[in-house]
Amino acid sequence: MSDPANSELVGRSRELASLEAFLHGATPDMPAVVLVEGAAGIGKTTLVEAFLSAHSEVPTLAAVSTPWATGHPFGVVEQLLGSAGTARHPLGVAHELAAAVTALPGGKVVVVVDDAHWADLESLQAVTSATPLLDRPAMLVLITTSEPTADVSPDVLELLDRLHRHRLCVPPLDASDIRTLANRIAHVDLPAPVAHQLTQHTAGNPRHVTQLLHEVDPDAWSHWQPVLPVPRAVTASVRSRLTACSAPARALVESASVLVGDPRFADAAELADIANPVEALDEAHRAGLLTMGEHRGVTVLVFPSALTRAAVYRDLGPIRLRDLHEHAARIVDDDSQRLDHLAAASPFPDPDLADELDRHAVHRATVGAWSAVADALIKSSRLSADRRMREQRLIRAVDALVGTGNLPQAIAFAPEIESFPASPLRDAVLGYLAIQRGRPAEADLLLTQSWSACDPATDPATAALICQRRVLDSLARWHGPDLVQWGSRAVSLVDPSDPSAVESAAIMGLGLAATGKTTEARAAYDHLSATVALGAQSQRFEMARGWLDLALDEPEAARQELESAVPTAFRMGSARISLWAQAWLARTQFALGDWSGAVTTVERAARQLEDVGLDLLRPLVHWTGAQTQALRGNRDAAQHHLRRAAASLHDYPIMFLPSSLARAQCAEVEADYPTVIRALEPLTRLQPREGVDEPGFWHWPDVYANALVMVGRVDDADTFLIPHEERAAARQHRSAQALLGYARGRILGARGDIDAARAVFEQALQHLDTLPLPYDRARVNFAYGQTLRRAGKRREADAVIQAAREGYSALGATSYVLRCDREIKAGGLNLERSRVSLADLTPQEQAVTELVAGGASNKEAAGELFLSVKTVQYHLTRVYAKLGVRSRSELAAQFRNDG
């Protein structure tokens, strides 16, 4: 029963727990019959063996079905009983089986039928009939089965479908499981990108993964590989089936393996040059080598697995491979595919083809399609006869790989690039790679060398490229003046449509805004929106403008821009830019109160980060995950994100700032204000300060000042807050003024000036009046209520805290809901009726109250008053707080009484 290929049980804790539950749930009156299913090699047998090993005290009867024993009646039952029974009818054999099970010691018995799709029909009928005949023990029947092939009996399949009461599907392994498996089998610490590559290559099938780990030199797994090998068993199986096919069917399968993706049936048939392609496809389908699908109304060919396709392709001889690729180059429509086929057909240097690939790369670069650029330049480098040209093209290819976010492959080429003679382009590309890996000192050294060695007058293209890398370095250092300076240089050196100029212009608005020049920043993006090309280049612009919109209190606009910048598939965009967009999209969703969306975005981006190894963005992505999970009360999840977000002062500020904020915000949830101060105090010493203190980009001053007040350092908080308040007022930045206002209210309350504190808190809420920022509003109300309660204004505090509680509850911030409940309880009141009357409400609040008290929904009230639903909700929350009511029914009652 053991499958050596799956001897290492990894990633099956959930499935084992399910089997445990089935065993405990089995009773004498209700045997548990479980169908354990999954693809061949997925580890069903290993899972069952591990389960049985953990329950060695439970008596077990086991049988393994085989294709060659299918026609032997009661062969499976003979294995279960240990000998042939006397009865020759399914019902009689069922009685013998039931008697044998009943005679076993203990209260439970497990019966296993492995590979039951190969079982004889009579045995399955006997097992089916035996379960209701049991006298005493509780029985768990485990039946493992794989996807059936054409030679499996339909009667067996029908019986299996009726036999089970429960179904347990064994899923593929994920990349994390495969890393664990590699460590156990090959003693290799598999890099995360390689693990993801291997997962896709094998579809997470542990048998195939295990075979490759045994067959491939362990050293080969330590770095990214462009093409992964195929297990020998898969190669032999595919070769055997292909050899048995007719010549036309083989030609069709081989042609399909050469074409890209799921090729059009018509293209594969033309490439195969066969008279009856439908008959050939039918034969290939019956052999399990190809099947037919549909994509956008076009018939395509689909291989059953990536391994099947790879096995066919890798088994093609050199001449056959050359001929197919040359022929394919003549029939495909896409120019990129044509060049790919020509390159694949050319084992030796071909300067003319190399030049054509280079020109194609230059053309694709104009629209920022860096993945296509990298692929073309790698091929061009290989086909170049001149050494210097070969090196230059490979350097440019690595630059494009970094641009698209394919760091694993770029890092794989890095040692070769480092061995080339020093040059401005070489150092600029290595510096670019260092930025993405979050290594500021290394990046600065390389970019400084690169700029010093470059003459902009004679080589403006390289100079502009270096400037664009400096733009990214300045962004990572969050230094607006440098960003604008280097960006302006890049734009002045080359044509405005040059990729270096476009990318620099897309980021320059952030540099302007980081130094307070928001009007200029908006104007720059308005101009750019009218000139930037559609496609990959627009992705840069949308990401940057979305980030700016979020910083300038326009989160709804930010969400639209950032959502547009996330996809990469349809415009050959950059995974690197997509990850920037996702990091800020998560912040935007958090700000808008869409916390479930924020968590989903973080989880998706975190998985992609593991694929590309982009350390620069790791803290930025995990910051939102840490804060959201902490507010939701999920401490373990928050700690996971905090660990992933860790960064130090030696890292780029774009890494250290979100890392510090994540630690501070998680500590604030726990009311651990000394830790908040320790996390944020280093930010007070960061240099330069322009971007760090600019309102809207990094909301840290209010968190820091609030913590200072809470530990009794009121004067320190006052001194710290003044310049931030002055800057926010000068910029007229509403959310920054609101958040700094609640910290100022804390200070005034701590000094006993409750009237001034009340005025500041009310002003803070007015700043947020028309902004869709529910968490910030709840945050101000919470601080307001706490301050009122500590000043002895218990009734007023109770109402404001209740408003905060409603805001937190709507967001799912359970940590603060509990804190609000404690505050309300500590106040000693239960929201007795407020003495405030309807006449004390603002006209807008009175209008909302009249409609809601009359039974209108928030949406209906919004339509009647020409307001947004969020504005109605805001006014309603204020009304509840002022009147001291907690529900629509209480509001209606007071409206009737006062009316």
Stockholm file with secondary structure:
# STOCKHOLM 1.0

chainA/1-899         MSDPANSELVGRSRELASLEAFLHGATPDMPAVVLVEGAAGIGKTTLVEAFLSAHSEVPTLAAVSTPWATGHPFGVVEQLLGSAGTARHPLGVAHELAAAVTALPGGKVVVVVDDAHWADLESLQAVTSATPLLDRPAMLVLITTSEPTADVSPDVLELLDRLHRHRLCVPPLDASDIRTLANRIAHVDLPAPVAHQLTQHTAGNPRHVTQLLHEVDPDAWSHWQPVLPVPRAVTASVRSRLTACSAPARALVESASVLVGDPRFADAAELADIANPVEALDEAHRAGLLTMGEHRGVTVLVFPSALTRAAVYRDLGPIRLRDLHEHAARIVDDDSQRLDHLAAASPFPDPDLADELDRHAVHRATVGAWSAVADALIKSSRLSADRRMREQRLIRAVDALVGTGNLPQAIAFAPEIESFPASPLRDAVLGYLAIQRGRPAEADLLLTQSWSACDPATDPATAALICQRRVLDSLARWHGPDLVQWGSRAVSLVDPSDPSAVESAAIMGLGLAATGKTTEARAAYDHLSATVALGAQSQRFEMARGWLDLALDEPEAARQELESAVPTAFRMGSARISLWAQAWLARTQFALGDWSGAVTTVERAARQLEDVGLDLLRPLVHWTGAQTQALRGNRDAAQHHLRRAAASLHDYPIMFLPSSLARAQCAEVEADYPTVIRALEPLTRLQPREGVDEPGFWHWPDVYANALVMVGRVDDADTFLIPHEERAAARQHRSAQALLGYARGRILGARGDIDAARAVFEQALQHLDTLPLPYDRARVNFAYGQTLRRAGKRREADAVIQAAREGYSALGATSYVLRCDREIKAGGLNLERSRVSLADLTPQEQAVTELVAGGASNKEAAGELFLSVKTVQYHLTRVYAKLGVRSRSELAAQFRNDG
#=GR chainA/1-899 SS CCCGGGCSCCSCHHHHHHHHHHHHHCBTTBCEEEEEECSTTSSHHHHHHHHHHHTTTSCEEEEECCGGGTTSTTHHHHHHHSSCCSCCSHHHHHHHHHHHHHHSSSSEEEEEEETGGGSCHHHHHHHHHHGGGCSSCEEEEEEEECCCCTTSCHHHHHHHHHHCSEEEECCCCCHHHHHHHHHHHTCCCCCHHHHHHHHHHHTTCHHHHHHHHHHSCGGGGGSCCSSCCCCHHHHHHHHHHHHHSCHHHHHHHHHHHHSSSSCBHHHHHHHHTCSCHHHHHHHHHHTTSCEEEEETTEEEEECSCHHHHHHHHHTSCHHHHHHHHHHHHHHCSCHHHHHHHHHHTCCSCCHHHHHHHHHHHHHHHTTTCHHHHHHHHHHHHHHCCSHHHHHHHHHHHHHHHHHHTCHHHHHHHHHHHHTSCCCHHHHHHHHHHHHHTTCHHHHHHHHHHHHHHCCTTTCHHHHHHHHHHHHHHHHHHTCHHHHHHHHHHHHHHSCTTSHHHHHHHHHHHHHHHHTTCHHHHHHHHHHHHHHSCSSHHHHHHHHHHHHHHHHTTCHHHHHHHHHHHSCCTTTTCCHHHHHHHHHHHHHHHHHHTCHHHHHHHHHHHHHHHHHHTCGGGHHHHHHHHHHHHHHTTCHHHHHHHHHHTCCCTTSCHHHHHHHHHHHHHHHHHTTCHHHHHHHHGGGGGCSSCHHHHSTTTCCCHHHHHHHHHHTTCHHHHHHHHHHHHHHHHHHTCHHHHHHHHHHHHHHHHHTTCHHHHHHHHHHHHHHTTTSCCHHHHHHHHHHHHHHHHHTTCHHHHHHHHHHHHHHHHHHTCHHHHHHHHHHHHHHTCCCCCCSCCGGGSCHHHHHHHHHHHTTCCHHHHHHHHTCCHHHHHHHHHHHHHHHTCCSHHHHHHHHHHHC
#=GC SS_cons         CCCGGGCSCCSCHHHHHHHHHHHHHCBTTBCEEEEEECSTTSSHHHHHHHHHHHTTTSCEEEEECCGGGTTSTTHHHHHHHSSCCSCCSHHHHHHHHHHHHHHSSSSEEEEEEETGGGSCHHHHHHHHHHGGGCSSCEEEEEEEECCCCTTSCHHHHHHHHHHCSEEEECCCCCHHHHHHHHHHHTCCCCCHHHHHHHHHHHTTCHHHHHHHHHHSCGGGGGSCCSSCCCCHHHHHHHHHHHHHSCHHHHHHHHHHHHSSSSCBHHHHHHHHTCSCHHHHHHHHHHTTSCEEEEETTEEEEECSCHHHHHHHHHTSCHHHHHHHHHHHHHHCSCHHHHHHHHHHTCCSCCHHHHHHHHHHHHHHHTTTCHHHHHHHHHHHHHHCCSHHHHHHHHHHHHHHHHHHTCHHHHHHHHHHHHTSCCCHHHHHHHHHHHHHTTCHHHHHHHHHHHHHHCCTTTCHHHHHHHHHHHHHHHHHHTCHHHHHHHHHHHHHHSCTTSHHHHHHHHHHHHHHHHTTCHHHHHHHHHHHHHHSCSSHHHHHHHHHHHHHHHHTTCHHHHHHHHHHHSCCTTTTCCHHHHHHHHHHHHHHHHHHTCHHHHHHHHHHHHHHHHHHTCGGGHHHHHHHHHHHHHHTTCHHHHHHHHHHTCCCTTSCHHHHHHHHHHHHHHHHHTTCHHHHHHHHGGGGGCSSCHHHHSTTTCCCHHHHHHHHHHTTCHHHHHHHHHHHHHHHHHHTCHHHHHHHHHHHHHHHHHTTCHHHHHHHHHHHHHHTTTSCCHHHHHHHHHHHHHHHHHTTCHHHHHHHHHHHHHHHHHHTCHHHHHHHHHHHHHHTCCCCCCSCCGGGSCHHHHHHHHHHHTTCCHHHHHHHHTCCHHHHHHHHHHHHHHHTCCSHHHHHHHHHHHC
//
